[in-house]
Amino acid sequence: MASLAPLDTRTMMVMVIAGTLSMALAMAFVRTPRREGTGFWAWALLTHAGTYLLFMLRGQISDWLSIVLANTILAGTFALLLAAVTAFHGRAQPWMWLLAPIPATALLNGLFLQDLRLRLLTSSFMLSIQIVLIVWALWRPTRPNQPRGAILITLALSTQGAILLLRGIWYLSQPTAVQGLGGNGTAQSITFLSAFIVVLLASLGFVLMTRDRAEAINHELANNDLLTGIANRRLLQQTLQRDAQHAMRQREAYAVLMVDIDHFKAINDSRGHLAGDAVLRHVAQLLHSRLRSQDMVGRWGGEEFLLLLPATDVSGASRLAQELRTLVQDTPCRYEGMLIPAQISIGVCAATLQPGDRARWLVDAADKALYRAKERGRNSVEQAPLLRPGKPVPAQG
């Protein structure tokens, strides 16, 4: 059986240049709401294409350009990839690790300009070290919240690093097997083919990371209150509807607490709106601090909060409401060296839900109880039963 002929080296270089430039152009259209390293990555692709253009001109231009400058630019390419990953994570750039490989590569290639074997050995190991640094920065000290793209980048770069290491080991053990860029050997074909694939896969991985982060940000903006960071009204309504349906099927207890900050307008008028915002955030954190994992607190609107308490009867809900009222009363908000006291009123509604009940009935009843707490002097907790249409209203004590 005839053996597979090696691929033409120049054809592989053209493929690498074309693929890299195409990906750089695509990256130029990636727009993100924050600096995430896409600019560094696009520049890395451009320098990568420039490297292989110089490689392709070997023999037509000076060796100092096609060898020393080309490999130095290649080291700069991997430095830019490291900068892109660091920027994505929002960390300070590790300038020593970024810049040190570039002059080192230039020095070694200039020193071994006439020794192809040593030049290939040093280049292989230097690039492998840079790849290790990139992968380390990608996953350490904390793993990325967008792991799909990070896994793709890691697989691509790790494969390239392994090929470079194996190439270095092979040339170290087989001195006569060393070939320059002009050859069409299997090792050269594998090297350039892997470079082409790695550029595409790693770049797609980086785009995937930025896209996943953008989707996560959009999801947070759609479901969380921007000021306090807790759930917004939209998410509260969705969660209440889902939980209530489950409670109705299981005929379980469910409770909601409607919370309002007392005299909040007076805080805004006397301390300023920024102080009022600080109080809102402070109360939201206090409310959240006493909840179970299955509970939810969200901003219902203005200075009102709604707490959703699955599997909670009226005694449990009332007990929690009193604890929260006391906690807020005893924990003033610290703002710019001041202590701003705050108090809350809470309306409670808890009931064992039955098929045919409506989630909004719980909210309506808790709202009525809150209104009664306000009427009775504020800084208090009031209960209200679930009012089902057609049922008699329970007497209030």
Secondary structure, DSSP 8 states (H G I E B T S, - for coil): --------HHHHHHHHHHHHHHHHHHHHT---SS--SHHHHHHHHHHHHHHHHHHHTBTTB-HIIIIIIHHHHHHHHHHHHHHHHHHHTT----HHHHHTHHHHHHHHHHHTTT-HHHHHHHHHHHHHHHHHHHHHHHHSSS--S-HHHHHHHHHHHHHHHHHHHHHHHHHHH-GGG---TT---HHHHHHHHHHHHHHHHHHHHHHHHHHHHHHHHHHHHHHB-TTT-SB-HHHHHHHHHHHHHHHHHHT-EEEEEEEEETTHHHHHHHH-HHHHHHHHHHHHHHHHHT--TT-EEEEEETTEEEEEEET--HHHHHHHHHHHHHHHHHS-EEETTEEE---EEEEEEEEE--TT--HHHHHHHHHHHHHHHHHTTSS-EEE-----TTS------
